[in-house]
Amino acid sequence: MMKPIVMTVAALGWLMIVPSWATTLPDDLKWQTNLDEPLFASPDAQFGGTFRTYIASFPQTFRVVGPDSNGAFRGWLVDYQPALVAKHPNTEAWLPNLATHWALADDHKTVYFRLNPAAKWSDGKPVT
């Protein structure tokens, strides 16, 4: 009986400590943008705007795993989620997407991202 209580208290203590780590960034981060990568779109293309599309029928489920999850709608759920960065189709370098900058920590396991301050969800709320 005592072990679950100790584990719960330890987990709650850990949760109180973790946010303090998340608010402090290392001073020596080298932020990257890769904005010097070559443009792969037509120079005559109009930037910005709204993309609208449709689906032919209502999906059986919104699941991405499990029964009936492998329908045609699964691609919409998985592929159209906003990504922090995207790969350049020609050079395969990382490009900004939802994140404007990224930095790799010295441990080569941790990546830090700066979100685009103009990024908003469809309801107008900022992406955080």
N, C-alpha and C positions, 0 to 999 in steps of 0.2 A: 504494500500500500504506500509506503514511504517513497519508493523509487519513482512512481509516476508524478508525485508532487514535486520532488527534487528536479526531475526532468522538465516539468512545466515551468518552474521558477527559473531554471537555467535558460530555457528557451526564451522566456519573456525578457530576461536580462540581456540576452544576446540581441534581441530585437530592438532594445533601447540603445544599444551601443552602435549597431550597424548604420543607422541614419547619420551619425556623426562622421563616419568615414566617407559616406557618399557626398557630403557637402564640402569636403576639402579636396581640392585638386593638387596634384604635385606641381611644383613650381617650374620644373624643367621639361614640361611637355612641349613637343614640337608639333604644332597643329598643321594639318595638311588639308588641301582643298582640291588639288589636281585640276584647277581651272585652266591650266595651260594645255590641256589635252586638245587634240584637233576636233573641230566641229564635225559631227557625222550626219547632220541634217542639211536640208537644202538651205542655202543662205537666203533664199526668197520666201521661206516658210514664215507664217505669222506665228509669233510666240504668244503664249498665254491662251486664255479663253476657257470654254467649258466643253468637256467631252461628254456626250450623252449617247447611250446605247440602250439595247433592250435584250430581254431573254424571250425565247419563243414560248415557253410554258413555265408555270410555277414549279419550283423544285419540290421533290418529295421530302427533302430534309435539308437543314442547314448544317448538318454534321460534316466534318471532314474526315472522320474516322468512324467506322462501325457500319451497321446495316444501311444500305441504300446511300452510302456516302460517296460512291464513285460515279455519280451521275455527271452530266455535262455542267451542272452548276458548281461543282467542286472547284473547278478552275477559277471561277469568278471569286470564290471565297479565299482561295489560297494565293492566286497570282496577282490579285488587285489590292492586296494590303499594302499600305505605304511602307517602303523600305527606307532605312536610314541612308544607305548608299547603294549605287547600282554600278554594274560593270560596263565600261565603254565597249561597244560591240566590235571595234577594230583593234584597239590596243590592249583591251582587257584590264585597263587601269581602273581603280575605283573612282567614281564620280559622285559629287554631292547629290542627294535626293531630298529626303526629309531632314537630314543633317547637313549643315553648311560646312562643318569642319570635323575632323577626327584626329585622334592622337593615340599612339601606341605607348603603353607604359613600359618601363625598363624591364619588367618581368616577361614581356612579349606574350602575355596571356590576357591582359586587360586592355580594352579599347574604350576611350572616352569620346563622346560625341557632343557637339553643340547643335541643338535643334534650331531649325530656321524659325526665327521669331514671327514670321508672317504665316507660318503653317497653321491652318485651321481645319477642323472637321466640317462636314457638310452642314452641321447645325450652327456654324459660326464660332464654336468654342475653340480656344487655342489648343494645339497639340502640346502635351506636357510629358 
